[in-house]
């Protein structure tokens, strides 16, 4: 059932102090609550539940409602920090100290003077692995990169990971597509030289294809290469819970730079890929076709809803020979992604070894032939 956007009223700033020792409480991924790293004090985060006692996640909101242009309160006083080096904009709790950019490691950060004008997240997929586990997974990953220079591996410190919630949009829709296509059926015929040849007879067809979509995921930032993000996907978006500022304690949240409507265009492209695939399968089944080409169609969308989620990522970077390399660890399932520098010497040595092995085999065969 579609809901109206939830607007959390700010009554007071988030209380991030430990009642025992006064230290800062932070979200603990292993305990799924707030912990004090000094005295061990732990607080559960109270969760909204439905009538059946199941924790509520983000509401499905009507995509085409005009209220989406409004700004929403994040539930605690926040500040936007801008990195002078890479331009990243991050959202912090107003009480949180922000002196290092989590994206490039620069300390050239400054607080933005503008007010926070952005939709508040509807849900959060909390971190499920902690910084120590993320570092261990990264260490194992980079050790397996044979062509990565040793100095680069030493520069990539597993203890330098920062927890960041990245913005994602999800879309649901019921689609109906009126399509046309052509399909081919292969026939074996005897050619002029007596040899059998494959001949394809082509036919035109059309029809209606219905496909329902749930949680089509679109990344809400322009700061990363699509290839880099795809290396740590997918996320289990069903694991989301209602957004509360407490989940962000000790972490950073990036503001979305790809808005709701722009992301919707990307989502439609992803949907069309699935629709096209379903049409192809349908035509193949109907006509026992060997080929399906030229699919074209017009799609209508119904029951179209969205969610704005924050998804967990452990992030680190290092500079090698004046070039920045960024590494990501999926904070939910531990999948590691990133690009490493390549040692030209190691590549040459491997190629030389392969060539030497080939030459050795050739000489061996010649010797055996004699």
Sine and cosine of phi, psi and omega as CSV:
sin_phi,cos_phi,sin_psi,cos_psi,sin_omega,cos_omega
0.00,0.00,0.73,-0.68,-0.03,-1.00
-0.95,0.31,0.61,-0.79,-0.02,-1.00
-0.85,-0.52,0.30,-0.95,0.15,-0.99
-0.99,0.14,0.49,-0.87,0.03,-1.00
-0.84,0.55,0.70,-0.72,0.01,-1.00
-0.99,0.10,0.74,-0.67,0.03,-1.00
-0.89,-0.46,0.93,-0.37,-0.03,-1.00
-1.00,0.09,0.84,-0.54,0.00,-1.00
-0.98,0.17,0.69,-0.73,0.06,-1.00
-1.00,0.10,0.93,-0.37,0.04,-1.00
-1.00,-0.08,-0.65,0.76,0.04,-1.00
-0.44,-0.90,0.25,-0.97,0.04,-1.00
-0.93,0.37,0.47,-0.88,0.03,-1.00
-0.88,0.48,0.78,-0.63,0.04,-1.00
-0.99,0.11,0.96,-0.29,-0.09,-1.00
-0.95,-0.31,0.31,0.95,-0.05,-1.00
-0.98,-0.19,0.64,-0.77,0.05,-1.00
-0.95,0.31,0.76,-0.65,-0.02,-1.00
-0.94,0.34,-0.29,0.96,-0.02,-1.00
-1.00,0.03,-0.76,0.65,-0.11,-0.99
-0.86,-0.50,-0.11,0.99,0.03,-1.00
0.99,0.15,0.06,1.00,0.03,-1.00
-0.97,0.26,0.14,-0.99,-0.04,-1.00
-0.98,0.17,0.78,-0.63,0.11,-0.99
-0.99,0.13,0.60,-0.80,0.02,-1.00
-0.73,-0.68,0.45,-0.89,0.05,-1.00
-0.92,0.39,0.76,-0.64,-0.01,-1.00
-0.96,-0.28,0.93,-0.36,-0.03,-1.00
-0.88,0.47,-0.50,0.87,-0.04,-1.00
-0.97,0.23,-0.47,0.88,-0.02,-1.00
-0.97,-0.26,-0.19,0.98,-0.01,-1.00
0.84,0.54,0.69,0.72,0.03,-1.00
-0.29,-0.96,-0.20,-0.98,-0.03,-1.00
-0.99,-0.11,0.77,-0.64,-0.04,-1.00
-0.80,-0.60,0.45,-0.89,0.14,-0.99
-0.96,-0.27,0.86,-0.51,-0.06,-1.00
-0.96,0.27,-0.16,0.99,-0.05,-1.00
-0.99,-0.10,-0.74,0.67,-0.05,-1.00
-0.93,-0.37,-0.11,0.99,0.05,-1.00
1.00,0.09,0.08,1.00,0.03,-1.00
-0.86,0.52,0.65,-0.76,-0.04,-1.00
-0.74,-0.68,0.66,-0.75,0.06,-1.00
-0.77,-0.64,0.76,-0.65,0.10,-1.00
-0.96,0.27,0.46,-0.89,0.09,-1.00
-0.99,-0.12,0.91,-0.42,-0.01,-1.00
-0.90,0.44,0.74,-0.68,-0.09,-1.00
-0.93,-0.35,0.59,-0.80,0.13,-0.99
-0.95,0.30,0.71,-0.71,-0.01,-1.00
-0.78,-0.62,0.43,-0.90,0.04,-1.00
-1.00,0.07,-0.12,-0.99,-0.07,-1.00
-0.91,0.43,-0.37,0.93,0.01,-1.00
-1.00,-0.05,0.11,0.99,0.02,-1.00
0.99,0.16,0.21,0.98,0.00,-1.00
-1.00,-0.04,0.70,-0.71,-0.02,-1.00
-0.88,0.48,0.70,-0.71,-0.01,-1.00
-0.99,0.13,0.60,-0.80,0.11,-0.99
-0.96,-0.27,-0.28,-0.96,-0.01,-1.00
-0.92,0.40,0.60,-0.80,0.06,-1.00
-0.95,0.31,0.52,-0.86,0.17,-0.98
-1.00,0.10,0.86,-0.51,-0.10,-1.00
-0.94,-0.33,0.56,-0.83,0.01,-1.00
-0.89,0.45,0.85,-0.53,-0.09,-1.00
-0.89,0.45,-0.58,0.82,-0.16,-0.99
-0.98,-0.20,0.31,0.95,0.06,-1.00
-0.97,0.25,0.64,-0.77,-0.05,-1.00
-0.94,0.34,-0.31,0.95,-0.06,-1.00
-0.93,0.36,-0.15,0.99,-0.03,-1.00
-0.92,0.40,-0.26,0.96,-0.01,-1.00
-0.99,0.14,-0.13,0.99,-0.02,-1.00
-0.99,0.17,0.38,-0.92,0.11,-0.99
-1.00,-0.04,0.53,-0.85,-0.05,-1.00
-0.80,-0.60,0.55,-0.83,-0.03,-1.00
-0.95,0.30,0.73,-0.69,0.01,-1.00
-0.98,0.18,0.04,1.00,0.08,-1.00
1.00,-0.03,-0.11,0.99,0.07,-1.00
-0.41,-0.91,0.48,-0.88,0.02,-1.00
-0.87,0.49,0.76,-0.65,-0.10,-0.99
-0.81,-0.59,0.25,-0.97,0.08,-1.00
-0.67,-0.75,0.49,-0.87,0.02,-1.00
-0.97,-0.26,0.80,-0.60,0.01,-1.00
-0.95,-0.32,0.78,-0.63,0.01,-1.00
-0.93,-0.36,0.74,-0.67,0.05,-1.00
-1.00,0.03,0.84,-0.54,0.01,-1.00
-0.93,0.36,-0.40,0.91,-0.07,-1.00
-0.98,0.20,-0.76,0.65,-0.08,-1.00
-0.90,-0.43,-0.14,0.99,0.05,-1.00
1.00,0.09,0.08,1.00,-0.03,-1.00
-0.90,0.43,0.63,-0.78,0.08,-1.00
-0.91,-0.41,0.85,-0.53,-0.05,-1.00
-0.84,-0.54,0.52,-0.85,0.03,-1.00
-0.97,-0.25,0.83,-0.56,0.01,-1.00
-0.85,-0.52,0.41,-0.91,0.25,-0.97
-0.87,0.50,0.60,-0.80,-0.06,-1.00
-0.87,0.50,-0.48,0.88,-0.03,-1.00
-1.00,0.07,-0.17,0.99,-0.09,-1.00
-0.98,0.18,0.67,-0.74,0.05,-1.00
-0.99,0.17,0.80,-0.60,-0.01,-1.00
-0.79,-0.61,0.99,-0.15,-0.03,-1.00
-0.85,-0.53,-0.04,1.00,0.01,-1.00
-0.71,-0.70,0.72,-0.69,0.03,-1.00
-0.96,0.27,0.81,-0.59,-0.02,-1.00
-0.95,0.30,-0.20,0.98,-0.08,-1.00
-1.00,-0.02,-0.65,0.76,-0.05,-1.00
-0.83,-0.56,-0.08,1.00,0.04,-1.00
0.99,0.14,0.02,1.00,-0.02,-1.00
-0.96,0.29,0.54,-0.84,0.09,-1.00
-0.98,-0.18,0.25,0.97,0.03,-1.00
-1.00,0.04,0.92,0.39,-0.04,-1.00
-0.92,-0.39,0.53,-0.85,0.01,-1.00
-0.60,-0.80,0.46,-0.89,0.00,-1.00
-0.99,0.11,0.71,-0.70,0.02,-1.00
-0.96,0.28,0.58,-0.82,0.00,-1.00
-1.00,0.08,-0.31,0.95,-0.06,-1.00
-0.97,0.26,0.39,-0.92,0.07,-1.00
-0.96,0.28,0.38,-0.92,0.00,-1.00
-0.98,0.21,0.98,-0.19,-0.02,-1.00
-0.94,-0.35,1.00,0.02,-0.02,-1.00
-0.34,-0.94,0.46,-0.89,0.06,-1.00
-0.89,0.45,0.63,-0.77,0.12,-0.99
-0.98,0.21,0.57,-0.82,0.02,-1.00
-0.88,0.47,0.56,-0.83,0.08,-1.00
-1.00,0.06,-0.48,0.88,-0.04,-1.00
-0.46,-0.89,0.26,-0.97,0.01,-1.00
-0.73,-0.69,0.69,-0.72,0.24,-0.97
-0.99,-0.11,0.96,-0.27,-0.13,-0.99
-0.92,0.39,0.41,-0.91,0.13,-0.99
-0.87,0.49,0.71,-0.70,0.03,-1.00
-0.93,-0.37,-0.26,0.97,0.10,-0.99
-0.84,-0.54,0.54,-0.84,-0.07,-1.00
-1.00,-0.05,0.01,-1.00,-0.07,-1.00
-0.88,0.48,-0.64,0.77,-0.02,-1.00
-0.89,0.46,-0.70,0.71,0.02,-1.00
-0.91,0.41,-0.65,0.76,0.02,-1.00
-0.88,0.47,-0.67,0.74,0.03,-1.00
-0.90,0.44,-0.64,0.77,0.01,-1.00
-0.91,0.41,-0.67,0.75,0.02,-1.00
-0.90,0.44,-0.65,0.76,0.03,-1.00
-0.90,0.43,-0.68,0.73,0.00,-1.00
-0.86,0.52,-0.71,0.71,0.03,-1.00
-0.90,0.44,-0.60,0.80,-0.02,-1.00
-0.92,0.40,-0.75,0.67,-0.09,-1.00
-0.96,0.26,-0.44,0.90,0.08,-1.00
-0.89,0.46,-0.49,0.87,-0.01,-1.00
-0.99,0.14,-0.04,1.00,0.02,-1.00
-1.00,0.03,1.00,0.01,-0.12,-0.99
-0.87,0.49,-0.63,0.78,-0.09,-1.00
-0.99,0.12,-0.06,1.00,0.04,-1.00
-0.97,0.24,0.78,-0.62,-0.01,-1.00
-0.86,0.50,0.53,-0.85,-0.03,-1.00
-0.86,0.51,-0.67,0.74,0.00,-1.00
-0.89,0.45,-0.58,0.82,0.03,-1.00
-0.92,0.39,-0.65,0.76,0.03,-1.00
-0.89,0.46,-0.60,0.80,0.01,-1.00
-0.95,0.32,-0.48,0.88,0.00,-1.00
-0.97,0.23,-0.47,0.88,-0.04,-1.00
-0.99,0.15,1.00,0.04,-0.10,-1.00
-0.99,0.17,0.83,-0.56,0.00,-1.00
-0.94,0.34,-0.24,0.97,-0.02,-1.00
-1.00,-0.02,0.14,0.99,-0.07,-1.00
-0.98,-0.22,0.26,0.97,-0.05,-1.00
-0.97,0.23,0.65,-0.76,0.07,-1.00
-0.89,-0.45,0.67,-0.74,0.01,-1.00
-0.99,0.10,0.83,-0.56,-0.03,-1.00
-0.75,-0.66,0.73,-0.69,0.14,-0.99
-1.00,-0.02,0.86,-0.51,-0.03,-1.00
-0.99,-0.17,0.53,-0.85,-0.09,-1.00
-0.99,0.13,0.73,-0.68,0.08,-1.00
-0.69,-0.72,0.53,-0.85,0.15,-0.99
-0.95,-0.32,0.60,-0.80,0.16,-0.99
-0.83,-0.55,0.54,-0.84,-0.05,-1.00
-0.75,-0.66,0.66,-0.75,0.14,-0.99
-0.91,-0.41,0.55,-0.84,0.05,-1.00
-0.27,-0.96,0.50,-0.87,0.18,-0.98
-0.96,-0.28,0.88,-0.47,-0.11,-0.99
-0.93,-0.37,0.56,-0.83,0.12,-0.99
-0.78,-0.63,0.83,-0.56,-0.06,-1.00
-0.85,-0.53,0.86,-0.51,0.17,-0.99
-1.00,0.01,0.87,-0.50,-0.17,-0.99
-0.77,-0.64,0.34,-0.94,0.20,-0.98
-0.79,-0.61,0.43,-0.90,0.00,-1.00
-0.29,-0.96,0.14,-0.99,0.15,-0.99
-0.79,-0.62,0.56,-0.83,-0.02,-1.00
-0.78,-0.63,0.47,-0.88,-0.02,-1.00
-0.86,-0.51,0.60,-0.80,0.06,-1.00
-0.86,-0.51,0.82,-0.58,-0.05,-1.00
-0.99,0.14,0.63,-0.78,0.07,-1.00
-0.74,-0.67,0.63,-0.77,0.07,-1.00
-1.00,0.00,0.83,-0.55,0.01,-1.00
-0.78,-0.62,0.40,-0.92,0.01,-1.00
-1.00,0.03,0.81,-0.58,0.00,-1.00
-0.99,0.17,0.00,-1.00,-0.03,-1.00
-0.89,0.45,-0.52,0.85,-0.02,-1.00
-1.00,0.02,0.15,0.99,0.03,-1.00
1.00,0.03,-0.15,0.99,0.01,-1.00
-1.00,0.08,0.52,-0.85,0.01,-1.00
-0.97,0.22,0.67,-0.75,0.02,-1.00
-0.80,-0.60,0.49,-0.87,0.03,-1.00
-1.00,-0.04,0.84,-0.54,0.03,-1.00
-0.89,-0.45,0.69,-0.72,-0.03,-1.00
-0.94,-0.35,0.84,-0.55,0.11,-0.99
-1.00,-0.07,0.76,-0.65,-0.07,-1.00
-0.95,-0.31,0.61,-0.79,-0.02,-1.00
-0.69,-0.72,0.47,-0.88,0.07,-1.00
-1.00,-0.10,0.54,-0.84,0.03,-1.00
-0.49,-0.87,0.11,-0.99,0.03,-1.00
-0.29,-0.96,0.14,-0.99,-0.01,-1.00
0.13,-0.99,-0.23,-0.97,0.01,-1.00
-0.82,-0.58,0.77,-0.64,0.01,-1.00
-0.85,-0.52,0.79,-0.61,0.04,-1.00
-0.94,-0.34,0.77,-0.64,0.04,-1.00
-0.66,-0.75,0.75,-0.66,0.06,-1.00
-0.98,-0.19,0.61,-0.79,-0.04,-1.00
-0.83,-0.56,0.62,-0.78,0.03,-1.00
-0.74,-0.68,0.83,-0.55,0.07,-1.00
0.83,0.56,0.80,0.60,0.18,-0.98
-0.94,0.35,0.87,-0.49,-0.20,-0.98
-1.00,-0.07,0.76,-0.65,0.04,-1.00
-0.75,-0.67,0.82,-0.58,0.01,-1.00
-0.94,0.34,0.70,-0.71,-0.11,-0.99
-0.99,-0.17,0.38,0.92,-0.02,-1.00
-0.75,-0.66,0.54,-0.84,0.06,-1.00
-0.99,-0.15,0.10,0.99,-0.16,-0.99
-0.99,0.12,-0.19,0.98,-0.14,-0.99
-0.79,-0.61,0.47,-0.88,0.11,-0.99
-0.94,0.34,0.63,-0.78,0.01,-1.00
-0.86,0.51,-0.59,0.81,-0.01,-1.00
-0.89,0.45,-0.62,0.79,0.00,-1.00
-0.91,0.42,-0.71,0.70,-0.02,-1.00
-0.93,0.37,-0.59,0.81,-0.02,-1.00
-0.90,0.43,-0.37,0.93,-0.03,-1.00
-0.95,0.31,-0.36,0.93,0.01,-1.00
-0.94,-0.34,-0.03,1.00,0.08,-1.00
-0.99,0.12,0.34,-0.94,0.18,0.98
-1.00,-0.04,0.19,-0.98,0.18,-0.98
-0.95,-0.32,0.51,-0.86,0.10,-1.00
-1.00,0.01,1.00,-0.07,-0.07,-1.00
-0.95,0.31,-0.25,0.97,0.07,-1.00
-0.93,0.37,-0.28,0.96,-0.04,-1.00
-1.00,0.08,0.23,0.97,-0.04,-1.00
-0.98,0.18,0.47,-0.88,0.08,-1.00
-0.81,-0.58,0.29,-0.96,0.03,-1.00
-0.83,0.56,0.68,-0.74,0.00,-1.00
-0.89,0.45,0.74,-0.68,0.18,-0.98
-0.66,-0.75,0.63,-0.78,0.01,-1.00
-0.83,0.55,-0.45,0.89,-0.05,-1.00
-0.89,0.47,-0.48,0.88,0.01,-1.00
-0.92,0.38,-0.34,0.94,-0.05,-1.00
-1.00,-0.07,-0.05,1.00,-0.05,-1.00
-0.90,0.43,0.86,-0.51,-0.04,-1.00
1.00,-0.03,-0.03,1.00,-0.03,-1.00
-0.81,-0.59,0.13,-0.99,0.05,-1.00
-0.91,-0.42,0.50,-0.87,0.10,-0.99
-0.84,-0.54,0.76,-0.64,0.03,-1.00
-1.00,0.06,0.66,-0.75,0.10,-0.99
-0.95,0.31,0.60,-0.80,0.06,-1.00
-0.95,0.32,0.65,-0.76,0.08,-1.00
-0.93,-0.36,-0.14,0.99,0.13,-0.99
-0.94,-0.35,0.91,-0.41,-0.10,-0.99
-0.97,0.25,0.08,-1.00,-0.08,-1.00
-0.85,0.53,-0.74,0.67,-0.06,-1.00
-0.96,0.28,-0.63,0.78,0.04,-1.00
-0.90,0.44,-0.66,0.75,0.02,-1.00
-0.91,0.41,-0.53,0.85,0.03,-1.00
-0.88,0.48,-0.61,0.79,0.04,-1.00
-0.89,0.45,-0.63,0.78,0.07,-1.00
-0.91,0.41,-0.66,0.75,0.01,-1.00
-0.88,0.47,-0.65,0.76,0.02,-1.00
-0.89,0.46,-0.59,0.81,0.06,-1.00
-0.90,0.44,-0.67,0.75,0.04,-1.00
-0.91,0.42,-0.63,0.77,0.02,-1.00
-0.90,0.44,-0.65,0.76,-0.03,-1.00
-0.89,0.47,-0.59,0.81,0.04,-1.00
-0.86,0.51,-0.67,0.74,0.02,-1.00
-0.95,0.32,-0.66,0.75,0.01,-1.00
-0.87,0.49,-0.72,0.70,0.00,-1.00
-0.87,0.50,-0.65,0.76,0.02,-1.00
-0.91,0.42,-0.65,0.76,0.01,-1.00
-0.92,0.39,-0.62,0.78,0.06,-1.00
-0.88,0.47,-0.70,0.71,0.00,-1.00
-0.86,0.51,-0.72,0.70,0.02,-1.00
-0.89,0.45,-0.64,0.77,-0.02,-1.00
-0.90,0.44,-0.71,0.71,0.00,-1.00
-0.92,0.40,-0.66,0.75,0.03,-1.00
-0.87,0.50,-0.67,0.74,-0.02,-1.00
-0.94,0.34,-0.65,0.76,-0.06,-1.00
-0.92,0.39,-0.65,0.76,-0.13,-0.99
-0.90,-0.43,0.11,0.99,-0.06,-1.00
0.79,0.61,0.69,0.73,-0.11,-0.99
-0.98,0.19,0.53,-0.85,0.07,-1.00
-1.00,-0.03,-0.40,0.92,-0.02,-1.00
-0.62,-0.79,0.56,-0.83,0.12,-0.99
-0.69,-0.72,0.82,-0.58,-0.04,-1.00
-0.65,-0.76,0.13,-0.99,0.13,-0.99
0.87,0.50,0.59,0.81,0.01,-1.00
-0.94,0.33,0.79,-0.61,0.05,-1.00
-0.64,-0.77,0.55,-0.83,-0.03,-1.00
-0.21,-0.98,0.23,-0.97,0.06,-1.00
-0.87,-0.49,0.83,-0.56,-0.10,-0.99
-0.95,-0.31,0.71,-0.71,0.15,-0.99
-0.94,-0.35,0.52,-0.85,-0.10,-1.00
-0.86,-0.50,0.71,-0.71,0.03,-1.00
-0.74,-0.67,0.32,-0.95,-0.01,-1.00
0.75,0.66,0.73,0.68,-0.10,-1.00
-1.00,0.02,0.88,-0.47,-0.03,-1.00
-0.74,-0.67,0.23,-0.97,0.01,-1.00
-0.64,-0.77,0.29,-0.96,0.21,-0.98
-0.72,-0.70,0.56,-0.83,0.12,-0.99
-0.94,-0.34,0.92,-0.39,-0.09,-1.00
-0.88,-0.47,0.48,-0.88,0.20,-0.98
-0.97,-0.25,0.82,-0.57,-0.05,-1.00
-0.92,-0.40,0.58,-0.81,-0.20,-0.98
-1.00,0.05,0.75,-0.67,0.03,-1.00
-0.65,-0.76,0.76,-0.65,0.18,-0.98
-1.00,0.03,0.75,-0.67,-0.16,-0.99
-0.77,-0.64,0.67,-0.74,0.07,-1.00
-0.55,-0.84,0.33,-0.94,0.03,-1.00
-0.45,-0.89,0.37,-0.93,0.12,-0.99
-0.50,-0.86,0.37,-0.93,0.00,-1.00
-0.96,-0.29,0.79,-0.61,0.02,-1.00
-0.76,-0.65,0.87,-0.50,-0.05,-1.00
0.80,0.61,0.75,0.66,0.08,-1.00
0.91,0.41,0.31,0.95,0.05,-1.00
-0.84,-0.54,0.71,-0.70,-0.03,-1.00
-1.00,0.08,0.75,-0.66,0.07,-1.00
-0.87,-0.49,0.77,-0.64,-0.05,-1.00
-0.93,-0.37,0.64,-0.77,0.01,-1.00
-0.80,-0.60,0.62,-0.79,-0.04,-1.00
-0.79,-0.61,0.58,-0.82,0.14,-0.99
-0.78,-0.62,0.82,-0.57,0.05,-1.00
-0.87,0.49,0.88,-0.47,-0.08,-1.00
-0.96,0.27,-0.07,1.00,0.02,-1.00
-0.99,-0.17,-0.73,0.69,-0.08,-1.00
-0.87,-0.49,-0.06,1.00,0.09,-1.00
0.99,0.11,0.14,0.99,0.02,-1.00
-0.93,0.36,0.73,-0.68,-0.09,-1.00
-0.97,-0.25,0.61,-0.79,0.04,-1.00
-0.56,-0.83,0.47,-0.88,0.03,-1.00
0.33,-0.94,0.16,-0.99,0.06,-1.00
-0.89,-0.46,0.69,-0.72,0.00,-1.00
-0.93,-0.37,0.43,-0.90,0.12,-0.99
-0.91,0.41,0.38,-0.93,-0.04,-1.00
-0.90,-0.43,0.75,-0.66,0.04,-1.00
-0.99,0.14,0.91,-0.43,0.01,-1.00
-0.89,0.46,-0.58,0.81,-0.01,-1.00
-0.90,0.44,-0.69,0.73,0.00,-1.00
-0.91,0.41,-0.62,0.79,0.04,-1.00
-0.89,0.45,-0.70,0.71,0.00,-1.00
-0.89,0.45,-0.66,0.75,0.00,-1.00
-0.90,0.44,-0.64,0.77,0.02,-1.00
-0.91,0.41,-0.71,0.71,0.02,-1.00
-0.88,0.48,-0.67,0.74,0.02,-1.00
-0.88,0.47,-0.65,0.76,0.01,-1.00
-0.90,0.43,-0.65,0.76,0.01,-1.00
-0.91,0.41,-0.70,0.72,0.02,-1.00
-0.89,0.45,-0.65,0.76,0.03,-1.00
-0.89,0.46,-0.64,0.77,0.02,-1.00
-0.91,0.42,-0.64,0.76,0.01,-1.00
-0.90,0.43,-0.71,0.70,0.02,-1.00
-0.87,0.49,-0.66,0.75,0.01,-1.00
-0.88,0.48,-0.67,0.74,0.02,-1.00
-0.91,0.41,-0.65,0.76,0.03,-1.00
-0.88,0.48,-0.71,0.70,0.02,-1.00
-0.90,0.44,-0.61,0.79,0.02,-1.00
-0.90,0.43,-0.70,0.72,0.01,-1.00
-0.90,0.44,-0.65,0.76,0.03,-1.00
-0.89,0.45,-0.67,0.75,0.00,-1.00
-0.90,0.43,-0.63,0.77,0.02,-1.00
-0.93,0.38,-0.54,0.84,0.02,-1.00
-0.94,0.35,-0.50,0.86,0.02,-1.00
-0.99,0.17,0.00,0.00,0.00,0.00
